[in-house]
Amino acid sequence: MAIGDKLLHFISGKIFKAQPIIYKLAGNFSLTEFYFRYL
């Protein structure tokens, strides 16, 4: 497997594991509110 493919697989795996946290955060406040508050 190419280096790029391994990296992409690793990153997508991290995102997949982080999804429950992201959904939990999204449940606490709207995405637009999140953007304005933290970005």
PyMOL Python script that loads the backbone (N, CA, C, O; Angstrom):
from pymol import cmd

cmd.read_pdbstr("""\
ATOM      1  N   MET A   1       0.837  -1.200   0.000  1.00  0.00           N
ATOM      2  CA  MET A   1       0.000   0.000   0.000  1.00  0.00           C
ATOM      3  C   MET A   1       0.874   1.252   0.000  1.00  0.00           C
ATOM      4  O   MET A   1       1.907   1.301   0.668  1.00  0.00           O
ATOM      5  N   ALA A   2       0.454   2.245  -0.745  1.00  0.00           N
ATOM      6  CA  ALA A   2       1.217   3.491  -0.831  1.00  0.00           C
ATOM      7  C   ALA A   2       1.139   4.274   0.476  1.00  0.00           C
ATOM      8  O   ALA A   2       0.221   4.086   1.275  1.00  0.00           O
ATOM      9  N   ILE A   3       2.109   5.147   0.678  1.00  0.00           N
ATOM     10  CA  ILE A   3       2.160   5.967   1.902  1.00  0.00           C
ATOM     11  C   ILE A   3       0.881   6.799   2.032  1.00  0.00           C
ATOM     12  O   ILE A   3       0.290   6.874   3.109  1.00  0.00           O
ATOM     13  N   GLY A   4       0.460   7.420   0.934  1.00  0.00           N
ATOM     14  CA  GLY A   4      -0.749   8.249   0.944  1.00  0.00           C
ATOM     15  C   GLY A   4      -1.982   7.456   1.353  1.00  0.00           C
ATOM     16  O   GLY A   4      -2.833   7.943   2.097  1.00  0.00           O
ATOM     17  N   ASP A   5      -2.065   6.223   0.854  1.00  0.00           N
ATOM     18  CA  ASP A   5      -3.202   5.361   1.191  1.00  0.00           C
ATOM     19  C   ASP A   5      -3.207   5.010   2.675  1.00  0.00           C
ATOM     20  O   ASP A   5      -4.260   5.000   3.314  1.00  0.00           O
ATOM     21  N   LYS A   6      -2.035   4.725   3.216  1.00  0.00           N
ATOM     22  CA  LYS A   6      -1.923   4.400   4.642  1.00  0.00           C
ATOM     23  C   LYS A   6      -2.324   5.590   5.501  1.00  0.00           C
ATOM     24  O   LYS A   6      -3.033   5.449   6.497  1.00  0.00           O
ATOM     25  N   LEU A   7      -1.853   6.770   5.094  1.00  0.00           N
ATOM     26  CA  LEU A   7      -2.151   7.999   5.832  1.00  0.00           C
ATOM     27  C   LEU A   7      -3.649   8.287   5.808  1.00  0.00           C
ATOM     28  O   LEU A   7      -4.248   8.624   6.830  1.00  0.00           O
ATOM     29  N   LEU A   8      -4.242   8.148   4.626  1.00  0.00           N
ATOM     30  CA  LEU A   8      -5.675   8.390   4.466  1.00  0.00           C
ATOM     31  C   LEU A   8      -6.487   7.422   5.322  1.00  0.00           C
ATOM     32  O   LEU A   8      -7.466   7.808   5.959  1.00  0.00           O
ATOM     33  N   HIS A   9      -6.067   6.165   5.326  1.00  0.00           N
ATOM     34  CA  HIS A   9      -6.742   5.133   6.116  1.00  0.00           C
ATOM     35  C   HIS A   9      -6.633   5.449   7.607  1.00  0.00           C
ATOM     36  O   HIS A   9      -7.601   5.288   8.350  1.00  0.00           O
ATOM     37  N   PHE A  10      -5.457   5.897   8.045  1.00  0.00           N
ATOM     38  CA  PHE A  10      -5.210   6.246   9.440  1.00  0.00           C
ATOM     39  C   PHE A  10      -6.087   7.418   9.869  1.00  0.00           C
ATOM     40  O   PHE A  10      -6.713   7.382  10.928  1.00  0.00           O
ATOM     41  N   ILE A  11      -6.126   8.463   9.029  1.00  0.00           N
ATOM     42  CA  ILE A  11      -6.911   9.658   9.346  1.00  0.00           C
ATOM     43  C   ILE A  11      -8.405   9.331   9.385  1.00  0.00           C
ATOM     44  O   ILE A  11      -9.110   9.754  10.302  1.00  0.00           O
ATOM     45  N   SER A  12      -8.888   8.579   8.391  1.00  0.00           N
ATOM     46  CA  SER A  12     -10.310   8.233   8.360  1.00  0.00           C
ATOM     47  C   SER A  12     -10.680   7.354   9.553  1.00  0.00           C
ATOM     48  O   SER A  12     -11.803   7.420  10.053  1.00  0.00           O
ATOM     49  N   GLY A  13      -9.737   6.536  10.003  1.00  0.00           N
ATOM     50  CA  GLY A  13      -9.961   5.726  11.193  1.00  0.00           C
ATOM     51  C   GLY A  13     -10.092   6.580  12.439  1.00  0.00           C
ATOM     52  O   GLY A  13     -10.927   6.311  13.302  1.00  0.00           O
ATOM     53  N   LYS A  14      -9.258   7.617  12.531  1.00  0.00           N
ATOM     54  CA  LYS A  14      -9.314   8.541  13.664  1.00  0.00           C
ATOM     55  C   LYS A  14     -10.643   9.285  13.677  1.00  0.00           C
ATOM     56  O   LYS A  14     -11.262   9.444  14.729  1.00  0.00           O
ATOM     57  N   ILE A  15     -11.079   9.741  12.503  1.00  0.00           N
ATOM     58  CA  ILE A  15     -12.343  10.461  12.395  1.00  0.00           C
ATOM     59  C   ILE A  15     -13.499   9.547  12.790  1.00  0.00           C
ATOM     60  O   ILE A  15     -14.425   9.967  13.483  1.00  0.00           O
ATOM     61  N   PHE A  16     -13.434   8.290  12.341  1.00  0.00           N
ATOM     62  CA  PHE A  16     -14.485   7.326  12.656  1.00  0.00           C
ATOM     63  C   PHE A  16     -14.592   7.110  14.162  1.00  0.00           C
ATOM     64  O   PHE A  16     -15.695   7.019  14.701  1.00  0.00           O
ATOM     65  N   LYS A  17     -13.444   7.027  14.843  1.00  0.00           N
ATOM     66  CA  LYS A  17     -13.442   6.833  16.297  1.00  0.00           C
ATOM     67  C   LYS A  17     -13.918   8.081  17.029  1.00  0.00           C
ATOM     68  O   LYS A  17     -14.477   7.990  18.122  1.00  0.00           O
ATOM     69  N   ALA A  18     -13.697   9.246  16.426  1.00  0.00           N
ATOM     70  CA  ALA A  18     -14.063  10.515  17.058  1.00  0.00           C
ATOM     71  C   ALA A  18     -15.541  10.857  16.857  1.00  0.00           C
ATOM     72  O   ALA A  18     -16.056  11.760  17.515  1.00  0.00           O
ATOM     73  N   GLN A  19     -16.224  10.152  15.962  1.00  0.00           N
ATOM     74  CA  GLN A  19     -17.614  10.468  15.631  1.00  0.00           C
ATOM     75  C   GLN A  19     -18.552  10.573  16.833  1.00  0.00           C
ATOM     76  O   GLN A  19     -19.324  11.529  16.900  1.00  0.00           O
ATOM     77  N   PRO A  20     -18.522   9.630  17.793  1.00  0.00           N
ATOM     78  CA  PRO A  20     -19.418   9.752  18.952  1.00  0.00           C
ATOM     79  C   PRO A  20     -19.218  11.055  19.713  1.00  0.00           C
ATOM     80  O   PRO A  20     -20.180  11.657  20.189  1.00  0.00           O
ATOM     81  N   ILE A  21     -17.958  11.492  19.826  1.00  0.00           N
ATOM     82  CA  ILE A  21     -17.647  12.749  20.504  1.00  0.00           C
ATOM     83  C   ILE A  21     -18.223  13.918  19.719  1.00  0.00           C
ATOM     84  O   ILE A  21     -18.799  14.842  20.294  1.00  0.00           O
ATOM     85  N   ILE A  22     -18.062  13.869  18.397  1.00  0.00           N
ATOM     86  CA  ILE A  22     -18.574  14.932  17.530  1.00  0.00           C
ATOM     87  C   ILE A  22     -20.097  15.013  17.638  1.00  0.00           C
ATOM     88  O   ILE A  22     -20.657  16.105  17.738  1.00  0.00           O
ATOM     89  N   TYR A  23     -20.768  13.854  17.616  1.00  0.00           N
ATOM     90  CA  TYR A  23     -22.225  13.832  17.723  1.00  0.00           C
ATOM     91  C   TYR A  23     -22.684  14.370  19.079  1.00  0.00           C
ATOM     92  O   TYR A  23     -23.708  15.047  19.167  1.00  0.00           O
ATOM     93  N   LYS A  24     -21.931  14.069  20.124  1.00  0.00           N
ATOM     94  CA  LYS A  24     -22.259  14.541  21.469  1.00  0.00           C
ATOM     95  C   LYS A  24     -22.165  16.061  21.531  1.00  0.00           C
ATOM     96  O   LYS A  24     -23.036  16.733  22.084  1.00  0.00           O
ATOM     97  N   LEU A  25     -21.083  16.589  20.949  1.00  0.00           N
ATOM     98  CA  LEU A  25     -20.900  18.035  20.896  1.00  0.00           C
ATOM     99  C   LEU A  25     -21.998  18.699  20.076  1.00  0.00           C
ATOM    100  O   LEU A  25     -22.522  19.746  20.457  1.00  0.00           O
ATOM    101  N   ALA A  26     -22.342  18.086  18.953  1.00  0.00           N
ATOM    102  CA  ALA A  26     -23.372  18.634  18.073  1.00  0.00           C
ATOM    103  C   ALA A  26     -24.727  18.651  18.776  1.00  0.00           C
ATOM    104  O   ALA A  26     -25.564  19.511  18.501  1.00  0.00           O
ATOM    105  N   GLY A  27     -24.938  17.701  19.679  1.00  0.00           N
ATOM    106  CA  GLY A  27     -26.181  17.649  20.432  1.00  0.00           C
ATOM    107  C   GLY A  27     -26.273  18.764  21.459  1.00  0.00           C
ATOM    108  O   GLY A  27     -27.368  19.205  21.805  1.00  0.00           O
ATOM    109  N   ASN A  28     -25.113  19.224  21.953  1.00  0.00           N
ATOM    110  CA  ASN A  28     -25.100  20.252  22.982  1.00  0.00           C
ATOM    111  C   ASN A  28     -25.392  21.642  22.435  1.00  0.00           C
ATOM    112  O   ASN A  28     -26.058  22.443  23.090  1.00  0.00           O
ATOM    113  N   PHE A  29     -24.898  21.929  21.242  1.00  0.00           N
ATOM    114  CA  PHE A  29     -25.209  23.210  20.621  1.00  0.00           C
ATOM    115  C   PHE A  29     -25.107  23.106  19.112  1.00  0.00           C
ATOM    116  O   PHE A  29     -24.440  22.217  18.582  1.00  0.00           O
ATOM    117  N   SER A  30     -25.772  24.021  18.427  1.00  0.00           N
ATOM    118  CA  SER A  30     -25.793  23.980  16.965  1.00  0.00           C
ATOM    119  C   SER A  30     -24.408  24.220  16.392  1.00  0.00           C
ATOM    120  O   SER A  30     -23.553  24.825  17.038  1.00  0.00           O
ATOM    121  N   LEU A  31     -24.196  23.745  15.185  1.00  0.00           N
ATOM    122  CA  LEU A  31     -22.899  23.839  14.535  1.00  0.00           C
ATOM    123  C   LEU A  31     -22.514  25.294  14.282  1.00  0.00           C
ATOM    124  O   LEU A  31     -21.350  25.657  14.454  1.00  0.00           O
ATOM    125  N   THR A  32     -23.457  26.125  13.880  1.00  0.00           N
ATOM    126  CA  THR A  32     -23.160  27.534  13.611  1.00  0.00           C
ATOM    127  C   THR A  32     -22.737  28.245  14.890  1.00  0.00           C
ATOM    128  O   THR A  32     -21.820  29.065  14.876  1.00  0.00           O
ATOM    129  N   GLU A  33     -23.397  27.934  15.979  1.00  0.00           N
ATOM    130  CA  GLU A  33     -23.027  28.509  17.274  1.00  0.00           C
ATOM    131  C   GLU A  33     -21.613  28.088  17.646  1.00  0.00           C
ATOM    132  O   GLU A  33     -20.831  28.888  18.160  1.00  0.00           O
ATOM    133  N   PHE A  34     -21.294  26.832  17.382  1.00  0.00           N
ATOM    134  CA  PHE A  34     -19.954  26.300  17.634  1.00  0.00           C
ATOM    135  C   PHE A  34     -18.911  27.065  16.824  1.00  0.00           C
ATOM    136  O   PHE A  34     -17.861  27.442  17.345  1.00  0.00           O
ATOM    137  N   TYR A  35     -19.213  27.291  15.539  1.00  0.00           N
ATOM    138  CA  TYR A  35     -18.272  28.016  14.679  1.00  0.00           C
ATOM    139  C   TYR A  35     -18.025  29.423  15.191  1.00  0.00           C
ATOM    140  O   TYR A  35     -16.878  29.859  15.282  1.00  0.00           O
ATOM    141  N   PHE A  36     -19.091  30.134  15.525  1.00  0.00           N
ATOM    142  CA  PHE A  36     -18.937  31.520  15.965  1.00  0.00           C
ATOM    143  C   PHE A  36     -18.233  31.615  17.309  1.00  0.00           C
ATOM    144  O   PHE A  36     -17.516  32.581  17.571  1.00  0.00           O
ATOM    145  N   ARG A  37     -18.432  30.625  18.154  1.00  0.00           N
ATOM    146  CA  ARG A  37     -17.852  30.674  19.492  1.00  0.00           C
ATOM    147  C   ARG A  37     -16.376  30.291  19.500  1.00  0.00           C
ATOM    148  O   ARG A  37     -15.586  30.894  20.225  1.00  0.00           O
ATOM    149  N   TYR A  38     -15.999  29.300  18.704  1.00  0.00           N
ATOM    150  CA  TYR A  38     -14.650  28.741  18.823  1.00  0.00           C
ATOM    151  C   TYR A  38     -13.724  29.002  17.647  1.00  0.00           C
ATOM    152  O   TYR A  38     -12.530  28.714  17.736  1.00  0.00           O
ATOM    153  N   LEU A  39     -14.250  29.548  16.527  1.00  0.00           N
ATOM    154  CA  LEU A  39     -13.387  29.780  15.367  1.00  0.00           C
ATOM    155  C   LEU A  39     -13.200  31.271  15.105  1.00  0.00           C
ATOM    156  O   LEU A  39     -12.502  31.649  14.164  1.00  0.00           O
TER     157      LEU A  39
END
""", "prot")
cmd.dss("prot")
cmd.show_as("cartoon", "prot")
cmd.util.cbc("prot")
cmd.orient("prot")
